[in-house]
Amino acid sequence: MTPAFELPQIAPESFERADAARNRERILCAARRLFDERGAGCVSMDDVAEEAGVGKGTLFRRFGSRASLAAAVLSERERNFQEAIIRGEPPLGPGAPPCERLVAFGESLLDTLEAHTELFLAAEIGPGRFVHPAYVVHRLHVTLLLREADPVCDAEMLSDTLLAALGADLFIHLRRVRGMSLERLKQGWGELVGRTVPAPEQAGV
């Protein structure tokens, strides 16, 4: 079983003034509501400020840009996902074989990408994702599962390689440009994991 570990995104946020915390939550609630109703690509910072009842200057001081605001909304959803992989039900959570957990991990991420494609686009997903705390956590999780499945494999290299197949930019290309179905992407992910992670007898487990 993959050992429990603390994830950066789940850690409590640093202390902030009560009024600043209220403003932050008000802004995030307004942004989530507008993004869900209109799509992130059709929501401006002015729209969010008006919906949240805060000044535009407050909004920009807190988040800096629409991309940063979209990333903050995604981070909240990410915390729930991380909670599921640490303490949730198997196969996404502990208690299932590593191969099954890897398949469930990828399928869950693909579902998130499908449901929030506009948010990922608004967050300007790009090379910076490799140092984002969420990606660091995903890489650690996949690395641990790979080591559990095959202690002698190059888990660090393989984890980044597998995660590349779950990148938002590739997902958007495959869904919108190539027209591949979500089900096909999930099947492809399962096949990729199956070809990467050896059966227990092959790994010597």
C-alpha positions in Angstrom: 0.0 0.0 0.0 1.3 3.5 -0.8 2.3 5.2 2.5 0.3 8.2 3.6 2.0 11.5 3.0 1.1 15.1 3.5 0.3 17.0 0.3 1.2 20.7 -0.2 -2.2 21.7 -1.5 -4.0 20.3 1.5 -1.8 22.0 4.1 -3.6 24.8 5.9 -3.2 28.2 4.4 -1.1 30.8 6.2 -2.9 33.1 8.6 -4.6 36.2 7.0 -6.7 39.0 8.3 -10.4 38.1 8.7 -11.5 40.7 6.2 -9.0 39.6 3.7 -10.1 35.9 4.2 -13.7 36.9 3.7 -12.9 38.8 0.5 -10.9 35.9 -0.9 -13.8 33.5 -0.2 -16.3 35.9 -1.6 -14.3 36.3 -4.8 -13.7 32.6 -5.2 -17.4 31.8 -4.7 -18.3 34.4 -7.3 -15.7 33.2 -9.8 -16.9 29.6 -9.4 -20.5 30.6 -9.9 -19.7 32.6 -13.0 -17.3 30.1 -14.5 -19.9 27.4 -14.1 -22.7 29.5 -15.5 -21.0 31.1 -18.5 -17.7 29.2 -19.0 -14.4 30.7 -17.9 -13.7 32.1 -21.3 -16.7 34.4 -21.1 -16.0 35.8 -17.7 -13.9 39.0 -17.2 -12.3 40.2 -14.0 -14.9 43.1 -14.0 -17.6 40.5 -14.0 -16.1 38.7 -11.0 -15.6 41.9 -9.1 -19.2 43.0 -9.6 -20.5 39.6 -8.7 -18.4 39.4 -5.6 -19.2 43.0 -4.5 -15.5 44.0 -4.2 -13.5 46.7 -6.0 -11.5 45.7 -9.1 -8.4 46.8 -7.3 -9.0 44.4 -4.5 -9.5 41.6 -7.0 -6.3 42.3 -8.8 -4.3 42.8 -5.6 -5.5 39.4 -4.4 -5.2 37.4 -7.6 -3.3 39.5 -10.1 -4.9 38.1 -13.3 -7.8 36.1 -14.6 -5.3 33.2 -15.1 -4.3 33.3 -11.4 -8.0 33.4 -10.4 -8.8 30.4 -12.5 -5.8 28.6 -11.1 -7.1 29.3 -7.5 -10.5 27.9 -8.3 -8.8 24.8 -9.8 -6.7 24.5 -6.6 -9.8 24.2 -4.5 -11.0 21.3 -6.6 -7.5 19.8 -6.4 -7.6 19.7 -2.7 -10.7 17.5 -2.9 -8.9 15.2 -5.4 -5.9 14.9 -3.2 -8.1 14.0 -0.2 -9.6 11.2 -2.3 -6.2 9.7 -3.2 -5.0 9.8 0.4 -8.0 8.8 2.3 -10.7 7.9 -0.2 -12.2 4.6 -1.2 -10.2 2.3 -3.5 -9.2 2.0 -6.2 -8.5 5.8 -6.2 -7.7 5.7 -2.5 -5.5 3.2 -0.6 -6.4 -0.5 -0.6 -6.2 -1.5 -4.3 -3.2 -2.8 -6.3 -0.9 -0.1 -7.7 -1.9 -0.7 -11.3 -5.6 -0.3 -10.4 -4.9 2.8 -8.5 -2.9 4.3 -11.4 -5.8 3.6 -13.8 -8.3 5.2 -11.3 -6.0 8.2 -10.8 -5.8 8.9 -14.6 -9.5 8.4 -15.2 -10.4 10.8 -12.4 -8.0 13.4 -13.8 -9.6 13.0 -17.3 -13.0 13.4 -15.8 -11.8 16.7 -14.2 -10.4 17.9 -17.4 -13.6 17.1 -19.2 -15.7 18.9 -16.7 -13.5 22.0 -16.4 -11.8 22.4 -19.7 -12.5 26.1 -19.9 -11.0 26.6 -16.5 -7.8 24.9 -17.5 -7.7 27.1 -20.6 -8.3 30.2 -18.6 -5.5 29.2 -16.2 -3.1 29.2 -19.1 -1.8 25.7 -18.5 1.8 25.5 -20.0 5.4 24.6 -19.0 4.9 26.2 -15.6 2.7 23.3 -14.6 5.7 21.2 -13.9 6.6 23.2 -10.8 3.0 23.8 -9.7 2.3 22.2 -6.3 -0.5 20.1 -7.8 1.8 18.6 -10.4 4.5 17.9 -7.8 1.9 16.0 -5.7 0.7 14.0 -8.7 4.2 13.1 -9.6 5.0 11.9 -6.1 1.8 9.8 -6.0 2.5 8.2 -9.3 6.2 7.6 -8.4 5.2 5.8 -5.2 2.7 3.6 -7.0 5.3 2.7 -9.7 7.8 1.8 -7.0 5.3 -0.3 -5.2 4.5 -2.1 -8.5 8.1 -2.6 -9.6 10.9 -1.6 -7.1 13.6 -1.7 -9.7 12.0 0.5 -12.4 13.0 4.1 -13.0 9.9 5.4 -11.3 10.9 9.1 -11.4 11.3 9.1 -15.2 8.2 7.0 -15.8 6.0 9.1 -13.6 6.7 12.2 -15.6 6.2 10.2 -18.8 2.8 8.9 -17.7 1.7 12.3 -16.5 2.5 13.8 -19.9 -0.4 11.7 -21.2 -2.7 13.5 -18.7 -1.6 17.1 -19.5 -4.4 19.6 -20.1 -2.9 20.8 -23.4 -2.8 17.3 -24.8 -6.3 16.6 -23.5 -7.7 19.7 -25.2 -6.0 18.8 -28.5 -7.2 15.2 -28.5 -10.8 16.2 -27.5 -11.3 19.4 -29.5 -8.9 19.0 -32.5 -8.8 15.2 -32.9 -12.3 14.6 -31.8 -11.5 11.6 -29.5 -14.1 10.6 -27.0 -13.5 10.7 -23.3 -14.1 7.0 -23.1 -11.4 6.4 -25.8 -9.0 8.5 -23.8 -9.7 6.5 -20.6 -9.3 3.2 -22.5 -6.0 4.5 -23.9 -4.8 5.5 -20.4 -5.6 2.1 -19.0 -3.7 0.4 -21.9 -0.7 2.8 -21.3 -0.6 1.9 -17.6 -1.0 -1.8 -18.4 2.0 -1.7 -20.7 4.1 0.3 -18.3 3.3 -1.5 -15.0 4.4 -5.2 -15.1 2.2 -8.0 -13.7 3.3 -8.9 -10.1 5.0 -12.1 -11.2 7.1 -10.1 -13.8 8.1 -7.5 -11.3 9.1 -10.1 -8.8 6.6 -8.9 -6.2 
